[in-house]
């Protein structure tokens, strides 16, 4: 199995050293899982407005029954499909709100 390390920290709770710590610790965990680290990514103090997308991905992984993917492209396709569905749903709401706003102006 192959794994990707994604290290990040929240600006209000951690420091940049947290990324270094995560990148140092993760390979030991991955090795115990009989996997190999193929890529490492990090984000410093980047936060989303809410965890809606993260929860959607977690739920889709649970429904899928596995967190394993053959490669990064497969995972990206999985996430892109989730984002596409959410964008479609949000676009319908946005258009509805625009139509109402135009009527009341």
Secondary structure as UniProt FT lines:
FT   STRAND          2..9
FT   TURN            11..13
FT   HELIX           17..32
FT   TURN            33..34
FT   STRAND          36..44
FT   HELIX           52..64
FT   HELIX           72..104
//
